[in-house]
């Protein structure tokens, strides 16, 4: 699958993927900005407010009517975290022109609507419509507050906050309740003008249209986008490993303990670390799943994630409170087994197949492709899924062991119940 990347204007880039096997086209416009504590909530709120209306279509009703006339096209706002950047914008889905009734062209009007949402939002007296602002601000606060309801996700976020304390990587994509609560319409509009003037804009298209037509449609749609000095891509600094393990415990009214463990990786062999993590806890055939969860029944769930941008591995597990030490010891034992090559051939082949299948299936989803290439653009990587798959195929076991030998325990987070604390 050929991917073309072109610069359309200063700080405006297009990733073009011609795909004729889908009945839909996907069009995405994402601003890429540094992830910062003081702006994360404002940026998250911006997308929701912009989605409420434009100069031509000033409310949700007229916007919905316009999308209905475009054969049920949809435009959703997104707020994502890629490395130490925040990606905010819109993703549009529409019937591919090759399937549109009567040969009608839908790319241009959908692109125009996307551009209007960003460049010509509904305003009053030089700021956002107060009713839209207040409504979406309340929605954002509710979303931030509700994060605590899923204790697994909550524990994972708390581990990351402690593991990357003082680093942008530890900041939530939605920001914090404190900063969100302080937002005001005038300040938000000022930040909006700064955003569209200085932030990199990453555009993505997947569909059957010719690239020249896509370029023309997008250049027309975003012709009113003001461009000043474009901010450079922020460099992601490696996590500085602690000399002593940081142990953190929270107490809440929960019936199941959550044990999270964060590890720093001293190697830059990302392919080997990805494979090593898949063997450790990144699949249903991993050491953590097969041994800690299934064989020893120490965890309700146990898995791990490799964070390439920061050189980290995090473990997430749910346990009985009294099994804390046993689970902790067994997780460390399974890591040691991977580091020392205590693996069967089927484990190596299973992990390799898991990753190869993941890369292969990416081409079956326009959403997955958009998310992948946005991550590549945001973090400065240029590999395609095919290139990454080739690296996995040629990876030797010794490279895996050498890379995993550099993995060291950094932070341990435990969420326990109130009765246990008493």
N, C-alpha and C positions, 0 to 999 in steps of 0.2 A: 504494500500500500504506500504510494508515493505521497510525501508530505512536502509542501512548499511553504517557506516562510519568507515574507516580504515586508519591507518597511513602507507604509503608505504615507506617512507624514512624520514630523518630528515627534518621537516618542509614541508613535502609533504603529503597531505591528500586526500583521495578519498571518495566521497559521491556516493554510488552505489544505483540505483533504478531500479530494474528489472521490465520492463514493456513490455508486449507482445501485447498490443492492438494497438501499433503504427506501421506504415509501415516504419518508419525511426528510426534511433538511433541518439542520441545527445551526443556529447563529448565536454567537456569544460575544458580549462586550464586557470586559473586566478591567477595572483599574487596579493596579498593583502598587501598594504603598507599604512603607515600613510598619511593622506591627509594634505599636506603642501604647502604653497604658493610658496616656492622656487623650488619645484620638481613636482608640479601637471602638468604643461605644458610639461615638459620633458617626464614624464611618458605617457601622452596622445599621444605625438609624437612618442614615442618608438614603440607602437603597429602598427601604420601606416607604419613606416619604415620597421619593421620586416616582415610585410605582403607583401612587395615588392619582396622578393626573398630569396633563400637559396643557400648554396654551390652547391647542386645538381641541383636546379631549380633557376637559378640566376636572373630571371626576371618574370614579370607578365604573359608573353606569355607561358613560359614553365611550370609555376605553373598551369595556367588554363588548359593546355593540360593534365597535370598529373591528375587534378581533373576530367576532362572529362573521362579519362580512368577508374576512380573509379565511373563510372556511375553517373556523375554529382554531386558528393559530393561538399559541399561548406564549406569554412572556412572564417569567418568574424572576424575582430578585434573589441573589445569592450572596452569602457572606462566608468566605472560606479562609482557612489558614494554610499557607504553603511555606514550610520552613519558618523563617522569621519575617514573612510578609503577610499582609492581609489583602485578600482579593475580593473586591466588591463590585457588583454589577448585575447584569441581566443575562438570562439564557432564553432564547426564543426557539420554539419548535413549530414547524409549519409543514404543510403538505409539499412534498417535492414537486417542482414545476412539471416534471415528466408525468406526474399523476394528477395534476390539477385539471378540473373540468374545463373543457373547451380550450386547453392550452394556455390558460390564464397564467400570467407571471406574478408570483407571490413574493419572490425574493426582494424586489425593490420596495414595495409598500411596507413589508415587515421591517426591513432595514431602516426605512425612513421613520417608522414608529419607534424603533429602538433608539435612533438618534435623537428623536424629539423627547423621549423620556429623560435622556441625559442632558441634552443641551437647552431644552425649552420647557422646564417644569412649570406646573401651576404655582403662581405666587400671588401675594397681595402686599402692597406697600414695601416692595423691596426685600421681602423675606418669604419663607414658606407659609402656606395657608395654616393658620394656627390650629384649626380643627384637625387637619391631617397630622400636624406635628404632635399634638397632645395624644391623639389616638395611638399613633405608632410608638410614641415614647412609652406609653403604658404597656403596649404589647411587648416592647423590648424588655422593660423591667420585669414583666411577668415571665418572659422566656429565661432571663437570667436567674430569677428566683426559683423557677421550676427545676433548674439543673440539679438541685439537691435531692429531688424526688427519686431519681435513678441512682441508687447508692453505688452501683458499679462504676458508672460514668463519673460520679462525684469523686470516688476514691482515685480513679485514674487521673482526673484533673488535679486533685490535691497532690498526688505524687509528682506530677509534672511541675506544679508550682514550687514545691520544695526542692526538687531535683535541679530546676533551672531558675532558682531564685535570683533576681537581679538581671536575668537575661530575657530578651524578648520572647524566646521560645516558651517561656512559662506563662505567657499572657493568653487569656481566652480570646477566641475570635470575636466574641460579643462584648469584650471589655468587662467592666465591673459594675455592680449596682451603684456604687458611690459615684463614679464618673457619669453613668447614664442618668442618674437622678439630678445632676447639676446642669444638664443640657438645656439650652434655651434656643428659641427660633432664630434669633439674629445671629448668634454664634454659629449655629449649624449652617446657616446660609453662607456665612463667611468661609467656613471650612469647605463647603461645596464649591465655591468659586475657586478656592485654592486647589482643590482636588482636580477639577477638570482642566486647570491651567498648567499644573506641574507634574501630575502623576502619569506614569506610563499606562497606556491603554492597550490591552491585548485583545485582539479580535480573533475569533475562530469560526470557520465555516466548514460544514460537512454536508455534501449533497452532490447533485449531478451538474450544477451550473458551471460554466467555463470560468476560469480564474479572472479573466479580464472583465467579465460581467460582475463578478463578486466585488472586485476592486472598485469598479465604477459605482456600484450601489452603495458601498460603504463610504467611499470618499464623498459622495453626495450627501449621505445621511449625516456625516460628522463634519461637514464643511464649516459649520458654525462653532466647532469646538475651539475655544481659545487655547493657544499654546504659548507658554512663556519659557522659562528655563526648566527643562525636564530633569527631575531628580534621577540620579544614577541608581542602579540596582544596589541595594544594601548588601554588603558582604556578611555572610553568616559566619560568626566566629565559633570555632570548636568549643565544646563544653570543657571547662577547666575542671578536671577530676579532683575530688577532695582527697586529702591525705588520710582522713579518718571518715569512716562511714557515718552518715547523718541518719539518726533514727528519730522518726516523728510518729506520734500517736494522737489520734483524735477520738473523742468519745461521743457517741450519739445513741439515740433510742433505736437500735437495730438488733435484729435477731441473728444475723450472719456477719461474721467478720470479713473484712476486705484487706488482704495483704498485697501491697504493691512494692515492687523492688526495681530500682533504677540502676543501670550499669553504664559505665563509660567505656568506650571502645578506643583503644590506642592505635588501631590500624586504619589506613585509608583505603584498604582493599574492599570497596563497598560490595562488590559481587560476592566475595567470600563471606563477608559478614551477613549479607542477606540470606545466603544459603545456610550459614551456620545458625542463624536465628530460626529459619524454617525447621531445621533439625531440632532445635532446642524447644521452641514452643509456638512456632508459626503455622502449624497445620494440625489436622486431626491424627496424623501419624507421628507427631513430635514426641520428644522425651517427656515433656510436661504432661501432655494429654494421656499418653499411653501408660505412664508410670505413676505420676503424682495423682492424677485424677482417677484413671481406670483401675490400675493394679492395686494401689495402696489406699484409694478412696479418701485421700487427705483433703481434696478440694472439690467443691461443687463445679468449679470451672478453673482452668489454668491455661494461660496463653501468653505469648510474648510478641512484641512489635519491635522492628528495627527502624529507627529514625535516622535515615541516611544524612539529612541535612545537618544534624547535630552530633552524629557519631554516638548514638545512645541506643540501648536496648531496655525496654520496660516490660516487666512481668505484671500481669493482673490475675488475681485469684480470689475465690470466695471460700472461706473456711469456717469451721467451728472455732470459737474463741480459744478453746483449750488446745487446739491443734497448731497454734501459731509456731512454736519452736520446731515441731516435727515437719511441718510444711516448709518452713524456712530452710531447714537443713536439707530436705530432699530436693528442693529447687536448686540449691547450691550444688548438690551432688550430681544432678542431671546436667548442669552447666559444665561441671568438671569432666563428665563423661564425653561431652562433645569436644571439649578442649583437648582431651587426650586421645581422641579418635576411637573411643569405645563404642563403635557403631557397626551395625550389620549392613551388608550390601543393600538389602531391601530398604533400609532407612534412607540411605544416600539416593537410591533411585526414586524412592517415593517423594523425597523433598525436591529433587530435580524436576520430576513430573508435575508436582504442585505448582512450581513457579512457571514452567513452560506452558502449562494449561492456562494459567492466569494471564500471561502475555498473549497467548493465542486467542483467548475469548474476548480480549479487549476490543478487537476489531468487529465484534458482533454488537457493540453498543456505542451509539454516538455520544451518549452521556459520559461513558467511561473514557472514550477517546478525548473528549473536550477536557475532562478533569485531569487526565494524564498530561496532555500538552500544555495546559495552563500551569501545572506544577513545574514542568520543564522550563517554561518561559520565565516563571516567577523566580526560580532558583538558579537560573543560568546554565541549565543542562541541555544537551542537544541530542541525547540518545532517543531512538525510536524503540517501541516494544520489540521489534525484530532484532535490533542491535543488542538489547539487554538479554534476549533469549539466546542469542549466539554466545554471549559471554557465559551464561549458565551452562550451556552444552560443553564448553571447553574447560570448565572449572575443575581443577584437580582437588582431591581430598586433602592433600597436604596444605594447599593454600587456605582451605577452610580452617584446619587446625591451627595454623600459624596466626590467622586473623583472630580467631576466637580466644587464643591464648592471651590476647591483650585486653580482654573484657574483664573489668574489675567492678565490684560492688561499690556503689556511690551513695545511694539513699534508700532507706527502707521506710515505707509508710504503712501504718496499721490503723484501721478503723474498727474500734471495738464497741461493745454495748455498755450501757450504763451499769447494768447489774455486774458485769465483769469488773468494772472500775471500782465498785463498792466492795 
